[in-house]
Amino acid sequence: MLENCKSARERWGGVSEIIDRWLHARQALLVSFCGLTENREIRDGDAHTEEAVRELCQLLMDYVSAGHFEVYEQLMLEGKAFNDDDGLEKSKELYRRIDGTTDVAVDFNDKYLETDDLSSLARDLSELGEALETRFTSEDQMIAVLHTAHKNQLA
């Protein structure tokens, strides 16, 4: 889609739209996550909580997948197009941090798609929350070094 754009403004403006959609997905993920963490009385057999966990898993996998298969790729292409060797080098370190959080997200998803046992949900949500905090911080830094840093060059 973006490969056929005629100008740099068109091309990297399209990346901005992808990032904006992705960040809206992040917000929906956070709302779902916070809704679950506010539930102080998690019990097995609680249909509402089980449904909320399934929704969180879906949002989580959609968000993680979009990052890995769409957003990060576009950010790297932008860094390459602007010959931003420093940004690309920094993004490798950030990607390693992000990639480490992917395992936590996938493990959470796999566990709660396979079971209705919510006995360890609070602990697992805590671990997932820490991973998401690391992920979001690293993603924001990646956006800053590979996208936001080039905005002035598009004028």
TIMARVEX-535690 format. One line per 10 residues: number of its first residue (from 1); their letters; for each residue x, y negated, z of N, C-alpha, C, O. Coordinates in nm, 4 decimals. Atoms other than C-alpha are relative to their C-alpha. Example, Ala and Ser with C-alpha at 12.3 -4.5 7.8 and 13.67 -1.06 7.14 Angstrom:
// TIMARVEX-535690
1 = AS = 0.0890/0.1190/0.0000/1.2300/0.4500/0.7800/0.0900/-0.1200/0.0000/0.1936/-0.1181/0.0665 ~ -0.0820/0.1190/-0.0060/1.3670/0.1060/0.7140/-0.0770/-0.1090/0.0730/-0.0261/-0.2198/0.0899 $
//
This chain:
// TIMARVEX-535690
1 = MLENCKSARE = 0.0814/0.1181/0.0000/0.0000/0.0000/0.0000/0.0866/-0.1258/0.0000/0.0745/-0.2089/-0.0900 ~ -0.0794/0.1221/-0.0099/0.2526/-0.2627/0.1090/0.1113/-0.0061/-0.1030/0.1636/-0.1140/-0.1309 ~ -0.1099/-0.0025/0.0960/0.5108/-0.1524/-0.1470/-0.0320/-0.0801/-0.1254/0.0594/-0.1273/-0.1931 ~ 0.0404/0.0687/0.1219/0.3094/-0.3175/-0.4268/-0.0162/-0.1505/0.0172/-0.0560/-0.2179/-0.0777 ~ 0.0136/0.1433/-0.0243/0.3082/-0.6649/-0.2708/0.1039/-0.0771/-0.0793/0.2173/-0.0320/-0.0961 ~ -0.0874/0.0778/0.0878/0.4599/-0.9359/-0.4863/0.0995/-0.0886/0.0750/0.2113/-0.1090/0.0276 ~ -0.0891/0.0921/-0.0702/0.6099/-1.1688/-0.2259/0.0343/0.0525/0.1388/-0.0339/0.1393/0.1934 ~ -0.0393/-0.0386/-0.1357/0.7897/-1.1322/0.1033/-0.1100/-0.0364/0.0986/-0.1388/0.0405/0.1904 ~ 0.1074/0.0427/-0.0899/0.5103/-1.3280/0.2739/-0.1149/0.1008/-0.0048/-0.1690/0.1390/0.0990 ~ 0.1068/-0.0993/0.0159/0.2522/-1.0854/0.1334/0.0398/0.1319/0.0667/-0.0386/0.1926/0.1397 $
11 = RWGGVSEIID = -0.0498/-0.1283/-0.0511/0.4626/-0.7834/0.2252/0.0037/0.0017/0.1513/-0.0544/0.0907/0.2134 ~ -0.0194/-0.0035/-0.1449/0.5523/-0.8740/0.5815/-0.1211/-0.0544/0.0741/-0.1385/-0.0272/0.1929 ~ 0.1298/0.0355/-0.0580/0.2170/-1.0411/0.6442/-0.0863/0.1240/0.0158/-0.1626/0.1353/0.1117 ~ 0.0702/-0.1281/-0.0099/0.0726/-0.6947/0.5748/0.0473/0.0799/0.1201/-0.0314/0.1500/0.1838 ~ -0.0532/-0.0670/-0.1190/0.3015/-0.5584/0.8447/-0.0620/-0.0623/0.1246/-0.0942/0.0078/0.2206 ~ 0.0637/0.0668/-0.1140/0.1595/-0.8193/1.0812/-0.1408/0.0544/0.0224/-0.1818/0.0744/0.1367 ~ 0.1351/-0.0562/-0.0118/-0.1899/-0.6847/1.0086/0.0040/0.1410/0.0575/-0.0801/0.1763/0.1402 ~ -0.0159/-0.1365/-0.0532/-0.0748/-0.3273/1.0772/0.0305/-0.0079/0.1495/-0.0280/0.0653/0.2293 ~ -0.0368/0.0162/-0.1406/0.0835/-0.4395/1.4041/-0.1206/-0.0475/0.0809/-0.1446/0.0018/0.1911 ~ 0.1182/0.0501/-0.0711/-0.2308/-0.6319/1.5024/-0.1017/0.1112/0.0255/-0.1547/0.1225/0.1360 $
21 = RWLHARQALL = 0.0938/-0.1132/-0.0177/-0.4536/-0.3260/1.4446/0.0516/0.0957/0.1064/-0.0243/0.1446/0.1902 ~ -0.0633/-0.0925/-0.0938/-0.2097/-0.1121/1.6401/-0.0066/-0.0537/0.1422/-0.0320/0.0217/0.2361 ~ 0.0065/0.0605/-0.1327/-0.2002/-0.3554/1.9311/-0.1437/-0.0018/0.0536/-0.1645/0.0060/0.1747 ~ 0.1397/-0.0144/-0.0434/-0.5825/-0.3530/1.9391/-0.0263/0.1434/0.0472/-0.0988/0.1654/0.1441 ~ 0.0122/-0.1398/-0.0437/-0.5616/0.0266/1.9607/0.0668/0.0179/0.1364/0.0174/0.0938/0.2199 ~ -0.0676/-0.0048/-0.1294/-0.3167/-0.0189/2.2495/-0.0933/-0.0521/0.1094/-0.1021/0.0056/0.2178 ~ 0.0907/0.0577/-0.0983/-0.5694/-0.2376/2.4273/-0.1120/0.0995/0.0345/-0.1458/0.1157/0.1518 ~ 0.1041/-0.1003/-0.0260/-0.8421/0.0278/2.3884/0.0556/0.1154/0.0838/-0.0124/0.1664/0.1728 ~ -0.0663/-0.1052/-0.0767/-0.5972/0.2888/2.5202/0.0149/-0.0426/0.1462/-0.0128/0.0354/0.2373 ~ -0.0183/0.0505/-0.1359/-0.5205/0.0730/2.8238/-0.1323/-0.0090/0.0763/-0.1373/0.0226/0.1952 $
31 = VSFCGLTENR = 0.1313/0.0068/-0.0645/-0.8893/0.0150/2.8984/-0.0432/0.1400/0.0433/-0.0918/0.1587/0.1549 ~ 0.0353/-0.1380/-0.0326/-0.9501/0.3899/2.8871/0.0851/0.0522/0.1153/0.0338/0.1137/0.2088 ~ -0.0927/-0.0439/-0.1039/-0.6428/0.4613/3.0988/-0.0365/-0.0620/0.1349/-0.0448/0.0083/0.2355 ~ 0.0322/0.0696/-0.1258/-0.7329/0.1995/3.3614/-0.1329/0.0484/0.0573/-0.1477/0.0602/0.1789 ~ 0.1270/-0.0531/-0.0471/-1.0888/0.3289/3.3788/0.0176/0.1305/0.0755/-0.0490/0.1540/0.1763 ~ -0.0261/-0.1273/-0.0686/-0.9564/0.6706/3.4748/0.0786/-0.0199/0.1289/0.0515/0.0471/0.2285 ~ -0.0821/0.0181/-0.1204/-0.7007/0.5436/3.7236/-0.0784/-0.0652/0.1125/-0.0412/-0.0518/0.2291 ~ 0.0836/0.0623/-0.1028/-0.9703/0.3457/3.9066/-0.0897/0.1007/0.0704/-0.1427/0.0726/0.1780 ~ 0.0848/-0.1047/-0.0574/-1.1617/0.6672/3.9747/0.0744/0.0651/0.1165/0.1676/0.1425/0.0948 ~ -0.0682/-0.0499/-0.1200/-1.0588/0.7521/4.3323/-0.0427/0.1414/0.0383/0.0293/0.2103/0.1106 $
41 = EIRDGDAHTE = 0.0508/-0.1319/-0.0384/-1.2672/1.0688/4.3617/-0.0090/0.0900/-0.1228/-0.1170/0.1103/-0.1785 ~ -0.0039/-0.0891/0.1156/-1.1602/1.3005/4.0828/-0.0286/0.1413/0.0489/0.0409/0.1944/0.1354 ~ 0.0381/-0.1361/-0.0392/-1.3312/1.6375/4.1132/-0.0146/0.0866/-0.1240/-0.0584/0.0401/-0.2292 ~ 0.0249/-0.0960/0.1076/-1.3332/1.9472/3.8958/-0.1503/0.0069/-0.0250/-0.2304/-0.0018/0.0680 ~ 0.1406/-0.0111/0.0354/-1.6602/1.9806/3.7110/-0.0688/-0.1339/-0.0179/-0.1881/-0.1381/-0.0478 ~ 0.0564/0.1335/0.0187/-1.7132/1.6040/3.6918/-0.0045/-0.0282/-0.1508/0.0967/-0.0637/-0.2112 ~ 0.0146/0.0124/0.1455/-1.8500/1.5796/3.3365/0.0410/-0.1383/-0.0500/0.1010/-0.1495/-0.1569 ~ -0.0357/0.1364/0.0414/-1.8046/1.1998/3.3202/0.1524/-0.0151/-0.0089/0.2044/-0.0699/-0.1060 ~ -0.1468/0.0103/-0.0001/-1.4351/1.2234/3.4132/0.0597/0.0862/-0.1103/0.1535/0.0439/-0.1777 ~ -0.0507/-0.0874/0.1066/-1.3774/1.5164/3.1771/-0.0149/-0.0673/-0.1360/0.0762/-0.0600/-0.2185 $
51 = EAVRELCQLL = 0.0213/0.0710/0.1261/-1.5266/1.3131/2.8905/0.0954/-0.1193/-0.0113/0.1487/-0.1459/-0.1190 ~ -0.0919/0.1138/0.0007/-1.3180/1.0089/2.9879/0.1436/0.0454/-0.0292/0.2186/-0.0244/-0.0975 ~ -0.1338/-0.0547/0.0268/-1.0033/1.2259/2.9839/0.0124/0.0366/-0.1474/0.1155/0.0096/-0.2091 ~ -0.0035/-0.0350/0.1432/-1.0903/1.3581/2.6363/0.0125/-0.1258/-0.0865/0.0868/-0.1283/-0.1846 ~ -0.0082/0.1261/0.0739/-1.1443/1.0019/2.5146/0.1403/-0.0587/0.0102/0.1957/-0.1056/-0.0892 ~ -0.1366/0.0496/-0.0181/-0.8099/0.8964/2.6633/0.0965/0.0786/-0.0874/0.1830/0.0198/-0.1523 ~ -0.0892/-0.0838/0.0814/-0.6378/1.1887/2.4922/-0.0088/-0.0380/-0.1478/0.0933/-0.0477/-0.2158 ~ 0.0182/0.0364/0.1409/-0.7866/1.0927/2.1540/0.0648/-0.1354/-0.0294/0.1378/-0.1497/-0.1275 ~ -0.0594/0.1325/0.0193/-0.6892/0.7264/2.1900/0.1524/0.0060/0.0087/0.2227/-0.0593/-0.0684 ~ -0.1442/-0.0151/-0.0201/-0.3433/0.8261/2.3128/0.0673/0.0595/-0.1236/0.1692/0.0083/-0.1698 $
61 = MDYVSAGHFE = -0.0607/-0.0647/0.1166/-0.2721/1.0578/2.0194/-0.0113/-0.0871/-0.1243/0.0807/-0.0909/-0.2060 ~ 0.0135/0.0918/0.1139/-0.4092/0.8086/1.7661/0.1049/-0.1115/0.0083/0.1670/-0.1471/-0.0918 ~ -0.0953/0.1089/-0.0190/-0.1904/0.5342/1.9128/0.1434/0.0466/-0.0250/0.2184/-0.0177/-0.0983 ~ -0.1359/-0.0535/0.0154/0.1257/0.7454/1.9334/0.0270/0.0337/-0.1466/0.1342/0.0031/-0.1989 ~ -0.0170/-0.0375/0.1411/0.0728/0.8794/1.5797/0.0166/-0.1226/-0.0882/0.1035/-0.1252/-0.1753 ~ -0.0117/0.1219/0.0810/0.0186/0.5333/1.4324/0.1376/-0.0628/0.0175/0.1965/-0.1119/-0.0787 ~ -0.1337/0.0547/-0.0233/0.3403/0.4174/1.5946/0.1047/0.0756/-0.0789/0.1841/0.0159/-0.1516 ~ -0.1041/-0.0812/0.0634/0.5491/0.7058/1.4666/-0.0129/0.0072/-0.1517/0.0879/0.0099/-0.2224 ~ 0.0174/-0.0254/0.1425/0.3966/0.7415/1.1221/-0.0364/-0.1229/-0.0825/-0.0525/-0.1139/-0.2042 ~ 0.0353/0.1197/0.0753/0.3122/0.3857/1.0294/0.0809/-0.1216/0.0471/0.1553/-0.1803/-0.0314 $
71 = VYEQLMLEGK = -0.0549/0.1266/-0.0484/0.4343/0.1006/1.2493/0.1522/-0.0002/0.0028/0.2143/-0.0900/-0.0540 ~ -0.1462/0.0001/-0.0117/0.7942/0.1988/1.3288/0.0648/0.0025/-0.1379/0.1654/-0.0646/-0.1612 ~ -0.0541/-0.0081/0.1366/0.8558/0.2862/0.9643/-0.0025/-0.1368/-0.0674/0.0956/-0.1769/-0.1301 ~ 0.0102/0.1321/0.0613/0.7319/-0.0543/0.8481/0.0979/-0.0983/0.0636/0.1575/-0.1813/-0.0051 ~ -0.0961/0.0882/-0.0672/0.9418/-0.2305/1.1108/0.1420/0.0265/-0.0483/0.2182/-0.0675/-0.0710 ~ -0.1345/-0.0346/0.0486/1.2542/-0.0433/0.9981/0.0199/-0.0504/-0.1430/0.1264/-0.1025/-0.1761 ~ -0.0095/0.0499/0.1371/1.1823/-0.1285/0.6338/0.0201/-0.1513/-0.0018/0.0964/-0.2033/-0.0833 ~ -0.0165/0.1445/-0.0071/1.1506/-0.4943/0.7288/0.1423/-0.0356/0.0436/0.2042/-0.1254/-0.0134 ~ -0.1376/0.0241/-0.0443/1.4820/-0.4838/0.9173/0.0993/0.0218/-0.1127/0.1936/-0.0557/-0.1291 ~ -0.0885/-0.0288/0.1131/1.6488/-0.3273/0.6134/-0.0126/-0.1071/-0.1078/0.0880/-0.1507/-0.1638 $
81 = AFNDDDGLEK = 0.0222/0.1006/0.1038/1.4923/-0.5776/0.3726/0.0685/-0.1321/0.0346/0.1122/-0.2046/-0.0548 ~ -0.0639/0.1240/-0.0430/1.6340/-0.8649/0.5776/0.1460/0.0219/0.0399/0.2088/-0.0661/0.0988 ~ -0.1396/-0.0337/-0.0324/1.9731/-0.6913/0.6174/0.0329/-0.0303/0.1462/0.1380/-0.0861/0.1778 ~ -0.0128/0.0289/-0.1425/1.9281/-0.7130/0.9928/0.0674/0.1182/0.0709/0.0015/0.1967/0.1391 ~ -0.0737/-0.1121/-0.0580/2.1999/-0.4715/1.1047/-0.0083/0.0010/0.1527/-0.0199/0.1073/0.2137 ~ 0.0096/0.0065/-0.1466/2.1879/-0.5944/1.4651/-0.1380/0.0478/0.0471/-0.1485/0.1258/0.1418 ~ 0.1356/-0.0419/-0.0353/1.8103/-0.5516/1.4813/-0.0203/0.1485/-0.0199/-0.0835/0.2143/0.0628 ~ 0.0128/-0.1437/0.0271/1.8300/-0.2058/1.3256/0.0756/0.0825/0.1033/0.0289/0.1885/0.1450 ~ -0.0775/-0.0708/-0.1019/2.0991/-0.1007/1.5718/-0.0751/-0.0011/0.1337/-0.0845/0.1015/0.2010 ~ 0.0776/0.0108/-0.1241/1.8944/-0.2271/1.8666/-0.1245/0.0893/-0.0072/-0.1630/0.1511/0.0920 $
91 = SKELYRRIDG = 0.1219/-0.0804/0.0139/1.5859/-0.0513/1.7280/0.0273/0.1493/0.0179/-0.0612/0.2230/0.0613 ~ -0.0338/-0.1413/-0.0221/1.7676/0.2848/1.7353/-0.0047/0.0338/0.1485/-0.0579/0.1377/0.1876 ~ 0.0033/-0.0193/-0.1451/1.8151/0.2501/2.1108/-0.1447/-0.0042/0.0507/-0.1849/0.0785/0.1325 ~ 0.1401/0.0125/-0.0420/1.4540/0.1376/2.1547/-0.0805/0.1232/-0.0426/-0.1642/0.1733/0.0325 ~ 0.0727/-0.1178/0.0489/1.3274/0.4259/1.9426/0.0295/0.1221/0.0879/-0.0602/0.2023/0.1141 ~ -0.0333/-0.1126/-0.0896/1.5127/0.6751/2.1649/-0.0830/-0.0073/0.1285/-0.1322/0.0943/0.1776 ~ 0.0832/0.0166/-0.1206/1.3319/0.5306/2.4674/-0.1451/0.0336/-0.0297/-0.2106/0.1032/0.0480 ~ 0.1383/-0.0259/0.0399/0.9985/0.5408/2.2855/-0.0210/0.1491/-0.0207/-0.1201/0.2057/0.0254 ~ 0.0129/-0.1419/0.0308/1.0584/0.8948/2.1645/-0.0081/0.0847/0.1270/-0.0795/0.1850/0.1300 ~ 0.0059/-0.0723/-0.1265/1.1164/1.0124/2.5220/-0.1383/-0.0052/0.0626/-0.1791/0.0884/0.1314 $
101 = TTDVAVDFND = 0.1350/0.0110/-0.0555/0.7712/0.8880/2.6169/-0.1020/0.0785/-0.0807/-0.2099/0.1105/-0.0307 ~ 0.0918/-0.0772/0.0836/0.6106/1.0743/2.3298/-0.0236/0.1383/0.0591/-0.1359/0.1887/0.0570 ~ 0.0152/-0.1328/-0.0612/0.6770/1.4067/2.5026/-0.0983/-0.0032/0.1163/-0.1789/0.0886/0.1318 ~ 0.0919/0.0127/-0.1132/0.4926/1.2863/2.8137/-0.1433/-0.0118/-0.0516/-0.2340/0.0525/0.0013 ~ 0.1338/0.0192/0.0565/0.1953/1.1740/2.6030/-0.0541/0.1298/-0.0610/-0.1698/0.1655/-0.0389 ~ 0.0438/-0.1247/0.0637/0.1801/1.4976/2.4028/-0.0278/0.1067/0.1058/-0.1260/0.1801/0.0951 ~ 0.0222/-0.0974/-0.1070/0.2150/1.7107/2.7167/-0.1312/-0.0282/0.0737/-0.2065/0.0642/0.1045 ~ 0.1253/0.0377/-0.0658/-0.0684/1.5182/2.8839/-0.1175/0.0422/-0.0880/-0.2119/0.1052/-0.0405 ~ 0.1064/-0.0359/0.0942/-0.2859/1.5616/2.5754/-0.0209/0.1507/-0.0049/-0.1337/0.1984/0.0082 ~ 0.0109/-0.1459/0.0108/-0.2108/1.9325/2.5413/-0.0602/0.0606/0.1261/-0.1445/0.1500/0.1186 $
111 = KYLETDDLSS = 0.0499/-0.0540/-0.1268/-0.2781/1.9991/2.9082/-0.1498/-0.0236/0.0150/-0.2241/0.0686/0.0486 ~ 0.1393/0.0334/-0.0288/-0.6114/1.8205/2.9275/-0.0962/0.0337/-0.1130/-0.2177/0.0251/-0.0947 ~ 0.0878/-0.0549/0.1032/-0.7444/1.9467/2.5967/-0.0238/0.1492/0.0236/-0.1194/0.2069/-0.0281 ~ 0.0080/-0.1443/-0.0261/-0.6891/2.3006/2.7241/-0.0680/0.0359/0.1313/-0.0976/0.1530/0.1551 ~ 0.0516/-0.0343/-0.1323/-0.8340/2.2719/3.0735/-0.1006/-0.1035/0.0492/-0.0965/-0.2199/0.0095 ~ 0.0888/0.0907/-0.0719/-1.1125/2.1216/3.2805/0.0452/-0.0140/0.1445/-0.0251/-0.0729/0.2265 ~ -0.0563/0.0080/-0.1350/-0.8928/2.1542/3.5913/0.0588/-0.1403/0.0174/0.1605/-0.1751/-0.0426 ~ -0.0414/0.1380/-0.0207/-0.8591/1.7976/3.7126/0.0797/-0.0195/0.1284/0.1033/-0.1329/0.1699 ~ -0.0651/0.0096/-0.1310/-0.6728/1.8778/4.0351/0.1313/-0.0787/-0.0035/0.1694/-0.1380/0.0975 ~ -0.1265/0.0745/0.0073/-0.3465/1.7228/3.9128/-0.0117/-0.1242/-0.0887/0.0895/-0.1820/-0.1284 $
121 = LARDLSELGE = 0.0202/0.1135/0.0900/-0.5011/1.4444/3.7033/0.0616/-0.1289/0.0545/0.1267/-0.2018/-0.0203 ~ -0.0540/0.1249/-0.0567/-0.4046/1.1615/3.9415/0.1521/-0.0049/-0.0150/0.2072/-0.1081/-0.0534 ~ -0.1464/-0.0059/0.0134/-0.0395/1.2713/3.9425/0.0409/-0.0131/-0.1472/0.1356/-0.0844/-0.1803 ~ -0.0323/0.0054/0.1427/-0.0392/1.3225/3.5652/-0.0257/-0.1388/-0.0587/0.0481/-0.1846/-0.1460 ~ 0.0262/0.1367/0.0452/-0.1963/0.9802/3.5098/0.1111/-0.0942/0.0447/0.1490/-0.1852/-0.0290 ~ -0.1112/0.0819/-0.0497/0.0776/0.8253/3.7228/0.1223/0.0164/-0.0893/0.1858/-0.0820/-0.1272 ~ -0.1141/-0.0269/0.0883/0.3466/0.9923/3.5119/-0.0233/-0.0609/-0.1383/0.0665/-0.1215/-0.1966 ~ 0.0326/0.0572/0.1304/0.1688/0.8912/3.1920/0.0088/-0.1521/0.0053/0.0584/-0.2143/-0.0888 ~ -0.0060/0.1456/-0.0139/0.1364/0.5329/3.3195/0.1422/-0.0530/-0.0052/0.1691/-0.1547/-0.0693 ~ -0.1409/0.0407/0.0041/0.5104/0.5082/3.3775/0.0556/0.0119/-0.1420/0.1291/-0.0753/-0.1882 $
131 = ALETRFTSED = -0.0469/-0.0195/0.1377/0.5770/0.6479/3.0297/-0.0573/-0.1077/-0.0919/0.0135/-0.1606/-0.1776 ~ 0.0612/0.1031/0.0843/0.3308/0.4046/2.8713/0.0633/-0.1365/0.0246/0.0821/-0.2136/-0.0695 ~ -0.0660/0.1272/-0.0295/0.4928/0.1106/3.0493/0.1343/-0.0093/-0.0729/0.1659/-0.1121/-0.1328 ~ -0.1282/-0.0042/0.0714/0.8335/0.2123/2.9104/-0.0224/-0.0125/-0.1501/0.0478/-0.0872/-0.2183 ~ 0.0295/0.0003/0.1429/0.6838/0.2728/2.5670/-0.0410/-0.1391/-0.0463/0.0139/-0.1901/-0.1440 ~ 0.0502/0.1305/0.0427/0.4973/-0.0588/2.5463/0.1094/-0.1063/0.0040/0.1187/-0.1893/-0.0865 ~ -0.1100/0.0958/-0.0105/0.7984/-0.2586/2.6640/0.0975/0.0187/-0.1168/0.1403/-0.0787/-0.1789 ~ -0.0943/-0.0289/0.1093/1.0243/-0.0873/2.4092/-0.0605/-0.0347/-0.1354/0.0086/-0.0876/-0.2224 ~ 0.0661/0.0341/0.1265/0.7692/-0.1267/2.1291/-0.0045/-0.1514/-0.0192/0.0205/-0.2011/-0.1290 ~ 0.0036/0.1462/0.0099/0.7293/-0.4973/2.2067/0.1375/-0.0553/-0.0368/0.1481/-0.1491/-0.1158 $
141 = QMIAVLHTAH = -0.1358/0.0434/0.0338/1.1067/-0.5382/2.1932/0.0326/0.0334/-0.1457/0.0978/-0.0450/-0.2146 ~ -0.0253/-0.0382/0.1393/1.1191/-0.3506/1.8619/-0.0711/-0.0963/-0.0949/-0.0142/-0.1373/-0.1961 ~ 0.0731/0.0976/0.0822/0.8525/-0.5801/1.7169/0.0753/-0.1333/-0.0010/0.0871/-0.1976/-0.1052 ~ -0.0722/0.1276/-0.0093/1.0496/-0.8811/1.8397/0.1263/0.0007/-0.0849/0.1522/-0.0965/-0.1558 ~ -0.1276/-0.0002/0.0719/1.3828/-0.7733/1.6878/-0.0133/0.0329/-0.1477/0.0728/-0.0060/-0.2265 ~ 0.0108/-0.0394/0.1409/1.2534/-0.6306/1.3591/-0.1111/-0.0715/-0.0774/-0.1172/-0.0618/-0.2000 ~ 0.1082/0.0683/0.0722/0.9474/-0.8412/1.2793/-0.0057/-0.1486/0.0352/0.0095/-0.2338/-0.0523 ~ 0.0139/0.1395/-0.0423/0.9066/-1.1597/1.4811/0.1253/-0.0802/-0.0336/0.1164/-0.1976/-0.0699 ~ -0.1268/0.0689/0.0285/1.2744/-1.2462/1.4309/0.0095/-0.0484/-0.1436/0.0891/-0.1379/-0.1718 ~ -0.0105/0.0354/0.1429/1.2163/-1.2743/1.0523/-0.1090/-0.0952/-0.0468/-0.1099/-0.1349/-0.1633 $
151 = KNQLA = 0.1136/0.0849/0.0426/0.9027/-1.4912/1.0504/0.0458/-0.1300/-0.0657/-0.0132/-0.1726/-0.1650 ~ -0.0470/0.1267/0.0578/1.0990/-1.8111/0.9802/0.0592/0.0185/-0.1384/0.0623/-0.0763/-0.2168 ~ -0.0606/-0.0256/0.1302/1.2655/-1.6482/0.6800/-0.1050/0.0192/-0.1094/-0.0709/0.0254/-0.2275 ~ 0.1057/-0.0206/0.0995/0.9277/-1.5990/0.5095/-0.0511/-0.1309/-0.0599/-0.1190/-0.1297/-0.1626 ~ 0.0551/0.1293/0.0438/0.8529/-1.9691/0.4676/0.0507/-0.0423/-0.1353/0.0131/-0.1485/-0.1848 $
//
